[in-house]
Structures are given as structure tokens and as C-alpha cells.
Amino acid sequence: MVRKYRAAFTLVELLVVFSIIVILSGVLLPAVQSSREAARLTSCRSNVSQLAKGMVQYEAFHSAFPSGGWSPQWLGMAERPSDSSQPGGWAFGVLPYIEEMGVRNIVVNVPAGGATAAYAKLVTAPLPMFSCPSRRGSQTLALSSTSFQGGAVTLSKATRSDFAMNSGTVGSCPDLALYAPAAAAAAATANKSKSVSICQGGFSKGSTVKVTIAGLGGEIDRDDEDDDDHESDDDREGCKDDDSSGSWSLSSFLSWACGKSRSSSCDRSDDGDDHEGKDDDRDGGRDDDDDKGSTVTRLGSCDSCAQPVEAMMSHPKNIAEGDSWRKMSIADKLTKLPDMGVPDVQNGMSGRMCRLQAASVRDGLSNTYLIGEKCVAADTYYRGTDKGDCGSMMAGYSSDTARWGMTPPARDAKGVSNPQAFGSGHPGGWNVVYADGMVRTVSFDIDTTLHGQLSCRNDGKGMPPQ
């Protein structure tokens, strides 16, 4: 009798098959993941492109770009004009121009006693256009600060934005030389004995000392020997501060600063500020400045230079106080505000209580960042605890809604919070839109000097990387 055996795999054959499967998986999975990331990158570019179109339409209608708002403790108010009197930031301002008027209308004609409910609905509204798929979808996360509108509204959660408006290279510690005219005016007031902090010798290796307002002039003279380049009054332009009054209004100050900044204005890291300056040594990284032995003196403590701007920012207690602040001259802010008006003196496309006109972008709209992806610690995507990702996108000026070019762009990493920097979760670069509406994906390895120049609106340098 002949036995029939059932066909089967041998152990060796099975091992060969499994090995082939493992090898194919190792080859195909990275390709699949790369394809998915390419799709996410394209979707992200599309979102920021739509935001850019909305910003361009806003500028065409208002003859200025959206205001940076007042502070992270103030949300947008639909009944107030879209100028420096608007407490909310750029995201709130652009809503009608990206077909999200319904979201803005949530806080129109809010009944007495209904403010908290209305604002809770506003800040938690899903807005996919403000998110990047490589990081997360439109997420509603817990807030680190829950008090808004002068304490009248308490909220617990808000939707986050993965994009921020370019605020330049000034940040929280401006070059003291920029305050020369304001210091001179303030020295003649009753507040001339007020004590302020200055950082001498560069923020990482410098020392913080206290001087009076009357003594600032001497510090400026000691720190700046070639400051004879002043622009004529006819050339002054800057924030469209519709109601500014008094000597050295914000627009006059910012324009004067364009001809005042010294060695590294917009492409520096540890010095310089608002603007067209002399063509001396320029650096993009903050630490490089100290390595060269810079003695640039900065307004504020040395510690403040490494901190996000909201760490030293003052907040209006109510609408009346906010309106009085935005009408102050820089000299008044220097003497009367705890933050000395530093958040208002920025050289990008956004600042506190500042609505910038296109004519003030002297480098050209095609040479200046407008909106870019922001760097966020990768392990906080779904917690909302990163220092630059812990507030509402509908709120005013802070590192949640603005970023700066004095530090290089960075890829998101676990445990690394970089609340001043642009960046993304993409492996190869980050998406940025220029003020003319052009969208580009820029490498993390972009030259730091060029990055700073593209962040500054009027240093006379910087061409977008091709």
C-alpha cells in the first residue's frame, strides 16, 4: 500500500519566507511613511497658503496688516475696529477673509452675563486651516492661563494654532540705542528718576545694572559712537497708530530707529533692532554676538533676552487702560509702563498694539516673512504645555501668536521648548509665507544671517532662498 503525504512547508522554507517579508517591509515602510509625510507637508502648505491669501485680502481692504493685539490675556472683540484698538491678535482679525466670519460673529452683541459662554465657544471653535497635519489636527487643549478680558471671562480650554506671525528680531531685549530720542524726552519729565534695568556686554556674558531714566542718555552715548544717521521727518513711517499722540509717537519712533540701528540690526542675534542699519558685522545666532566680544547695551535685564516676550509684558487691566496705552508716545511708555514699551518696538510684521502698513516693509513684501510654522516641543502636541503653545490663537500678542528670527528655525523635538523660534514637525524644513503671499518650504539649515534678514522688514538685505 502506497502512503500519500500531504504537501507542507519545511521549517527552512518558512524561515526563508519570513526573512523575505521582513526585508520587503524594511524597504517599503519608509517609502510609505515618506509618501504620507509628503502629503501632510502639501496639506500644511495649502493651509498656510489660504491664511496668506486672507492676510493679503485684509491688507487690501484695511491698507494695513492685522494688528498683533494687546496681550495673551485679551481676546478679540468683534465690536471694536480692526486697528490698534483691537485686543485680539492676527488670527481673530483675519477670520472674515478666510470664510470664517461665522466664528467671529460668535462674539457679536454678546448679552450681559453671556460673555464667558460666548468666548468659550469662540476659542474652542475647530479651525483646521490653522493646523498642520504633521503635528496634529485642530486641537482643543487646556489653557495655562484662564483669565481674560481684564478678569471678566474665565476659560479652561482653547484651540491651538500651528502658525505664528513674524515679529522680527527684537524680541524682549532691544538695543538701548533705539531709545535715544525717547530717553531724551523722558529725561525732561517728572519720571526721570525712575530706575530701569539695562544689560551691558551681551546677554549671555553681560551684567544687569540699574540706571535712572535721566542716566540712560549717558549709557547710550557710551555705547554708541556713530549715531549721527537720522532720517528726516518726511521719511518716518511704521505702525499705523491711528490715535497716537504726544512727542515721539510709535510710528515716528520706529522710523527713526530704521536709520539708527548699529552693527547687527535684523540679522543679528544678540544685538540690534528695528531697522535699516550700517553694514557692519551681522550674525544670526544670539550666542555668536557674545563670542565676538560685543559690548552692545540692551534695555532690560540680561535674563529677559532669553525669555519669551510675554514673560516681561504688562497687561492692560481694562479697555480704558488699553486704549490709553496705545495712544502713548514711546517716551511715556518708557517711563510709565513696567515693560517700558518693549513689545511695541518690533521690526517684523507684527507687534503689540501695532498695525503695520505695506509701505513700511522697505525690504519689499517678497523679501519679508509674514506667517510661518512655529517650533513646539514634540511631547506637548496634545497637552498644550509648551511655553509658546499654551494660549488661545484668538488672543493678543505673545509667543503663541508671534515668532522671531533671532534664533534659527528648529525641528520639533521631545523635551525642547523654543518659544521664540519658527520650526515644524516636518523632517526637512518648515513652511513660511512671505508678505506678498508666496509660500515656500525652507530648510532648517538656512543661513542664520539670512534668516534674520528675512525676518526684518527694513534692513535693506535678504533674498528668499530658492
C-alpha positions as CSV (number, residue, x, y, z in Angstrom):
1,M,0.0,0.0,0.0
2,V,1.3,3.4,-1.0
3,R,1.1,6.2,1.5
4,K,0.2,9.7,0.4
5,Y,1.8,12.5,2.3
6,R,0.2,16.0,2.5
7,A,2.3,18.7,1.0
8,A,3.7,21.1,3.6
9,F,6.4,23.8,4.1
10,T,9.6,22.8,5.8
11,L,11.0,24.8,8.6
12,V,13.7,26.2,6.4
13,E,11.2,27.3,3.8
14,L,9.1,29.1,6.4
15,L,12.2,30.9,7.7
16,V,13.1,32.0,4.2
17,V,9.6,33.4,3.6
18,F,9.6,35.3,6.9
19,S,13.0,36.7,6.0
20,I,11.8,37.9,2.7
21,I,8.7,39.6,4.3
22,V,10.9,41.4,6.8
23,I,13.2,42.6,4.1
24,L,10.3,43.9,2.0
25,S,8.7,45.6,5.0
26,G,12.0,47.3,5.8
27,V,12.2,48.6,2.2
28,L,8.5,49.5,1.7
29,L,7.5,51.0,5.0
30,P,9.9,54.0,4.9
31,A,8.7,54.7,1.3
32,V,5.1,54.6,2.6
33,Q,5.9,56.9,5.5
34,S,7.7,59.3,3.2
35,S,4.8,59.4,0.9
36,R,2.4,60.1,3.8
37,E,4.7,62.9,5.1
38,A,4.9,64.4,1.7
39,A,1.1,64.5,1.6
40,R,1.0,66.1,5.1
41,L,3.6,68.7,4.0
42,T,1.5,69.6,1.0
43,S,-1.6,69.9,3.1
44,C,0.3,72.1,5.6
45,R,1.4,74.3,2.7
46,S,-2.1,74.6,1.5
47,N,-3.3,75.7,4.9
48,V,-0.7,78.4,5.3
49,S,-1.3,79.5,1.7
50,Q,-5.0,80.1,2.5
51,L,-4.1,82.1,5.5
52,A,-1.7,84.1,3.4
53,K,-4.5,84.9,0.9
54,G,-6.7,86.0,3.8
55,M,-3.9,88.3,5.1
56,V,-3.4,89.8,1.7
57,Q,-7.1,90.5,1.3
58,Y,-7.1,92.0,4.8
59,E,-4.3,94.4,3.8
60,A,-6.0,95.3,0.6
61,F,-9.2,96.2,2.5
62,H,-7.7,98.0,5.5
63,S,-4.5,99.3,4.0
64,A,-2.5,97.6,6.8
65,F,-1.8,94.1,8.0
66,P,-3.7,92.8,11.1
67,S,-2.6,94.1,14.5
68,G,-0.7,91.9,16.9
69,G,-3.3,92.6,19.6
70,W,-2.8,93.7,23.2
71,S,-1.6,90.7,25.2
72,P,-2.3,86.9,25.7
73,Q,-4.9,87.9,28.4
74,W,-7.1,89.7,25.9
75,L,-9.3,88.0,23.3
76,G,-10.7,89.5,20.1
77,M,-13.7,91.8,20.4
78,A,-15.9,92.0,17.3
79,E,-17.4,95.4,18.2
80,R,-14.0,97.1,18.1
81,P,-12.2,98.4,15.0
82,S,-9.6,96.3,13.2
83,D,-6.7,98.7,14.2
84,S,-4.5,99.1,17.3
85,S,-7.7,99.3,19.4
86,Q,-8.4,95.6,18.7
87,P,-7.3,93.5,21.7
88,G,-7.3,90.2,19.7
89,G,-4.4,89.1,17.5
90,W,-3.9,88.5,13.8
91,A,-5.8,85.2,13.8
92,F,-9.0,86.9,15.0
93,G,-8.5,89.7,12.6
94,V,-8.2,87.5,9.5
95,L,-11.3,85.4,10.2
96,P,-13.6,87.3,7.8
97,Y,-11.1,86.9,5.0
98,I,-10.8,83.1,5.2
99,E,-14.5,82.5,5.1
100,E,-14.8,82.1,8.9
101,M,-17.0,85.1,9.6
102,G,-19.4,82.9,11.5
103,V,-16.7,82.2,14.1
104,R,-16.0,85.9,14.6
105,N,-19.8,86.6,14.9
106,I,-19.9,84.3,17.9
107,V,-18.9,87.3,20.0
108,V,-21.0,89.9,18.3
109,N,-23.7,91.6,20.5
110,V,-22.8,89.3,23.5
111,P,-25.6,89.7,26.1
112,A,-24.9,90.8,29.6
113,G,-23.8,87.8,31.6
114,G,-23.1,85.7,28.5
115,A,-19.5,86.7,27.8
116,T,-18.0,83.5,29.2
117,A,-20.2,81.2,27.3
118,A,-19.7,83.1,24.0
119,Y,-15.9,83.3,24.4
120,A,-15.7,79.6,25.3
121,K,-17.4,78.8,22.0
122,L,-15.1,81.2,20.1
123,V,-11.8,79.9,21.5
124,T,-12.8,76.2,21.1
125,A,-14.2,76.5,17.5
126,P,-12.4,74.0,15.2
127,L,-10.3,75.8,12.6
128,P,-8.4,73.2,10.5
129,M,-6.8,75.9,8.4
130,F,-4.7,76.9,11.5
131,S,-3.3,73.4,11.9
132,C,-0.6,71.3,10.3
133,P,-1.3,67.5,9.8
134,S,2.3,66.6,10.6
135,R,1.8,67.8,14.1
136,R,-1.9,67.4,15.0
137,G,-5.3,68.3,13.8
138,S,-7.4,71.2,15.1
139,Q,-7.0,70.5,18.8
140,T,-8.8,72.0,21.8
141,L,-6.4,71.8,24.8
142,A,-6.1,73.1,28.3
143,L,-5.0,76.7,28.9
144,S,-2.1,77.6,31.1
145,S,-3.8,81.0,32.0
146,T,-7.5,81.1,32.3
147,S,-8.3,84.7,33.0
148,F,-9.2,87.0,30.0
149,Q,-10.8,90.4,29.3
150,G,-9.5,92.0,32.5
151,G,-10.7,89.1,34.6
152,A,-14.3,89.3,33.3
153,V,-14.0,86.0,31.4
154,T,-12.6,82.7,32.7
155,L,-11.9,79.9,30.2
156,S,-10.3,76.4,30.6
157,K,-9.7,75.2,27.0
158,A,-8.8,76.7,23.6
159,T,-8.0,75.6,20.1
160,R,-4.3,76.0,19.2
161,S,-2.6,77.3,16.0
162,D,0.4,75.8,14.4
163,F,1.3,79.1,12.7
164,A,2.6,82.4,14.0
165,M,3.1,85.9,12.6
166,N,6.7,87.1,12.0
167,S,7.6,89.7,14.7
168,G,11.2,90.4,13.6
169,T,14.4,90.1,15.5
170,V,13.9,92.4,18.5
171,G,12.1,90.2,20.9
172,S,12.3,91.1,24.6
173,C,15.6,93.0,24.8
174,P,16.0,95.9,22.3
175,D,19.3,97.7,21.6
176,L,19.4,100.6,24.0
177,A,20.4,103.0,21.2
178,L,17.0,102.7,19.7
179,Y,15.6,104.5,22.8
180,A,17.9,107.6,22.4
181,P,15.1,110.1,21.4
182,A,12.6,108.6,23.8
183,A,15.2,108.7,26.7
184,A,16.0,112.3,25.9
185,A,12.3,113.2,26.0
186,A,11.7,111.2,29.2
187,A,14.6,112.7,31.0
188,A,12.8,116.0,30.9
189,T,9.7,114.6,32.7
190,A,8.8,114.2,36.3
191,N,9.6,110.4,36.0
192,K,13.3,111.0,35.2
193,S,14.3,109.4,38.4
194,K,12.6,106.1,37.6
195,S,15.1,103.1,37.8
196,V,15.3,100.7,34.8
197,S,17.5,97.7,34.1
198,I,20.0,97.5,31.3
199,C,22.2,94.6,30.1
200,Q,25.8,95.5,29.4
201,G,28.2,93.4,27.4
202,G,25.8,91.0,25.6
203,F,23.1,89.0,27.3
204,S,24.8,85.6,27.8
205,K,28.0,87.1,29.3
206,G,26.9,90.5,30.3
207,S,25.7,92.0,33.6
208,T,22.5,93.7,34.6
209,V,22.7,97.1,36.1
210,K,20.2,99.7,37.3
211,V,20.2,103.2,35.9
212,T,17.7,106.1,36.1
213,I,15.8,107.4,33.1
214,A,17.9,110.5,33.3
215,G,21.1,108.4,33.2
216,L,20.1,106.4,30.1
217,G,21.5,109.2,27.8
218,G,24.9,108.7,29.2
219,E,24.7,104.9,28.7
220,I,23.6,105.4,25.1
221,D,26.4,107.9,24.4
222,R,28.9,105.5,25.9
223,D,27.6,102.5,23.9
224,D,27.1,104.2,20.5
225,E,29.7,106.4,18.9
226,D,28.4,106.7,15.4
227,D,24.7,107.5,15.7
228,D,24.5,110.6,13.5
229,D,22.4,108.9,10.9
230,H,18.9,110.2,11.4
231,E,16.1,110.0,8.9
232,S,14.2,113.1,8.1
233,D,10.7,113.6,9.5
234,D,9.3,113.1,6.0
235,D,10.6,109.6,5.9
236,R,9.0,108.4,9.2
237,E,6.6,105.5,8.9
238,G,5.9,102.4,10.9
239,C,2.9,101.1,12.8
240,K,-0.3,102.7,11.8
241,D,-1.1,104.1,15.2
242,D,-4.2,105.9,14.3
243,D,-4.7,107.6,17.7
244,S,-1.1,108.1,18.9
245,S,-0.4,111.5,20.4
246,G,2.4,113.3,22.1
247,S,6.1,113.6,21.1
248,W,7.8,110.6,19.6
249,S,4.7,108.6,18.7
250,L,5.2,105.0,18.0
251,S,5.3,105.5,14.2
252,S,7.8,108.3,14.5
253,F,10.0,106.3,16.8
254,L,10.1,103.2,14.7
255,S,11.0,105.2,11.6
256,W,13.8,107.0,13.4
257,A,15.1,103.6,14.6
258,C,15.3,102.5,10.9
259,G,18.3,104.8,10.5
260,K,19.6,104.3,14.0
261,S,20.4,100.7,14.5
262,R,24.0,99.8,14.5
263,S,26.1,96.7,13.9
264,S,23.6,94.0,13.6
265,S,20.0,95.1,13.3
266,C,17.9,92.5,11.7
267,D,20.3,89.7,11.1
268,R,21.8,89.7,14.5
269,S,21.3,87.6,17.4
270,D,22.4,89.5,20.4
271,D,22.1,93.0,19.2
272,G,20.3,95.4,17.1
273,D,16.8,96.2,16.3
274,D,14.4,98.0,14.3
275,H,15.9,98.5,11.2
276,E,18.0,99.8,8.4
277,G,21.4,99.9,9.9
278,K,25.0,100.2,8.9
279,D,26.6,97.3,7.1
280,D,28.8,96.1,9.9
281,D,29.3,92.5,11.1
282,R,26.0,90.8,11.1
283,D,25.1,87.5,12.8
284,G,22.0,85.4,13.0
285,G,22.7,83.4,16.2
286,R,22.4,85.1,19.6
287,D,25.5,83.4,21.1
288,D,27.8,84.4,18.2
289,D,27.4,88.0,19.2
290,D,28.9,87.4,22.6
291,D,31.6,85.2,21.3
292,K,32.8,88.3,19.3
293,G,33.0,90.3,22.5
294,S,30.1,92.6,21.6
295,T,29.5,95.4,24.1
296,V,26.0,96.3,22.8
297,T,23.9,97.5,25.7
298,R,20.3,96.4,25.7
299,L,17.2,97.7,27.6
300,G,16.1,95.2,30.2
301,S,17.8,92.6,32.3
302,C,20.2,90.1,30.6
303,D,17.9,87.3,31.7
304,S,15.0,88.8,29.7
305,C,16.8,88.3,26.4
306,A,16.4,84.6,26.5
307,Q,12.7,84.7,27.7
308,P,9.6,84.9,25.5
309,V,8.3,88.5,25.3
310,E,5.2,87.7,27.4
311,A,7.4,86.9,30.4
312,M,8.1,90.6,30.7
313,M,5.0,92.0,29.2
314,S,2.5,94.2,31.0
315,H,-1.2,93.6,30.5
316,P,-4.0,96.3,30.4
317,K,-6.4,95.9,33.3
318,N,-9.4,97.1,31.3
319,I,-10.4,98.5,28.0
320,A,-9.8,102.1,29.1
321,E,-6.3,101.4,30.2
322,G,-5.5,99.5,26.9
323,D,-6.8,102.5,24.9
324,S,-4.6,104.9,26.9
325,W,-1.5,102.7,26.4
326,R,-1.9,102.6,22.6
327,K,-2.0,106.4,22.5
328,M,1.2,106.8,24.5
329,S,4.4,108.0,23.0
330,I,7.5,105.8,23.4
331,A,8.9,108.2,26.0
332,D,5.7,107.8,28.0
333,K,5.8,104.0,27.7
334,L,9.4,104.1,28.8
335,T,8.6,105.9,32.0
336,K,5.1,104.7,32.8
337,L,4.8,101.0,31.7
338,P,6.6,98.2,33.6
339,D,7.6,96.7,30.3
340,M,8.9,100.0,29.0
341,G,7.0,99.5,25.7
342,V,9.4,96.8,24.5
343,P,6.6,94.6,23.0
344,D,5.6,97.6,20.8
345,V,9.1,98.1,19.4
346,Q,9.4,95.2,16.9
347,N,10.9,95.1,13.4
348,G,8.9,92.4,11.8
349,M,5.3,92.3,10.6
350,S,3.7,92.2,14.0
351,G,3.9,93.9,17.4
352,R,1.8,94.7,20.3
353,M,-0.8,97.4,19.5
354,C,0.8,97.7,16.1
355,R,-0.9,97.6,12.7
356,L,1.7,97.8,10.0
357,Q,1.2,99.3,6.6
358,A,2.7,97.6,3.5
359,A,4.7,100.8,2.7
360,S,6.7,100.3,5.9
361,V,8.1,97.0,4.6
362,R,11.0,98.7,2.9
363,D,12.8,95.4,2.1
364,G,9.8,94.5,-0.1
365,L,6.9,92.2,0.5
366,S,8.6,89.4,-1.3
367,N,11.7,89.6,0.9
368,T,10.0,89.5,4.3
369,Y,8.4,86.7,6.3
370,L,4.7,87.1,7.1
371,I,3.5,83.8,8.7
372,G,5.4,80.7,9.4
373,E,5.1,77.4,11.3
374,K,6.2,77.6,14.9
375,C,8.5,75.3,16.9
376,V,6.7,73.3,19.5
377,A,8.0,70.6,21.9
378,A,7.0,67.3,20.3
379,D,5.9,65.7,23.5
380,T,3.4,68.5,24.2
381,Y,1.3,68.4,21.0
382,Y,-1.7,67.0,22.8
383,R,-1.1,68.7,26.2
384,G,-0.7,72.3,25.1
385,T,2.0,73.0,27.7
386,D,4.8,74.3,25.5
387,K,5.7,77.9,26.5
388,G,4.8,79.0,23.0
389,D,1.8,76.9,22.6
390,C,-0.2,77.3,25.8
391,G,-2.7,80.0,24.9
392,S,-5.6,80.8,22.6
393,M,-4.9,81.7,19.0
394,M,-7.7,84.3,19.3
395,A,-5.7,86.2,22.0
396,G,-3.3,89.1,21.5
397,Y,0.4,89.5,21.2
398,S,2.6,86.7,22.7
399,S,4.9,83.8,21.5
400,D,1.7,81.8,20.9
401,T,0.8,84.1,18.0
402,A,4.2,85.6,17.0
403,R,7.7,84.3,16.4
404,W,11.1,85.9,15.9
405,G,14.1,85.3,13.6
406,M,16.9,86.0,16.0
407,T,17.2,82.2,16.6
408,P,17.5,79.6,13.9
409,P,14.3,77.6,12.9
410,A,14.2,74.2,14.6
411,R,12.5,70.9,14.1
412,D,10.2,69.9,16.9
413,A,11.9,67.6,19.5
414,K,10.7,66.0,22.7
415,G,11.5,68.0,25.8
416,V,12.7,71.0,23.9
417,S,10.7,74.2,24.2
418,N,11.8,77.1,21.9
419,P,9.0,79.7,22.2
420,Q,10.8,82.3,20.1
421,A,11.7,80.2,17.1
422,F,10.0,79.2,13.9
423,G,10.0,75.5,13.1
424,S,7.9,72.4,12.4
425,G,7.5,68.7,12.8
426,H,8.5,68.0,9.2
427,P,11.8,66.2,8.8
428,G,13.1,68.5,6.0
429,G,12.0,72.1,6.8
430,W,9.2,74.4,7.7
431,N,6.6,76.3,5.7
432,V,6.6,80.1,5.6
433,V,4.6,82.6,3.6
434,Y,6.1,85.9,2.6
435,A,4.3,89.2,2.8
436,D,3.5,89.0,-0.9
437,G,1.6,85.7,-0.4
438,M,4.3,83.4,-1.8
439,V,4.7,80.1,0.2
440,R,8.0,78.3,0.5
441,T,9.3,75.3,2.4
442,V,12.6,76.5,4.0
443,S,15.3,74.2,5.3
444,F,16.2,74.1,9.0
445,D,19.8,74.7,7.8
446,I,19.0,78.1,6.3
447,D,21.9,80.5,7.0
448,T,21.1,82.2,10.3
449,T,22.1,85.6,9.0
450,L,19.7,85.3,6.0
451,H,17.0,84.0,8.4
452,G,17.3,87.2,10.5
453,Q,17.3,89.4,7.5
454,L,14.1,87.9,6.1
455,S,12.5,88.3,9.5
456,C,13.3,92.1,9.5
457,R,11.1,94.3,7.3
458,N,13.6,97.1,6.6
459,D,17.3,96.3,7.0
460,G,17.8,96.5,3.2
461,K,19.0,92.9,2.9
462,G,17.8,89.4,2.5
463,M,16.6,87.4,-0.6
464,P,14.4,84.4,-0.1
465,P,16.2,81.1,-0.6
466,Q,15.3,79.4,-3.9
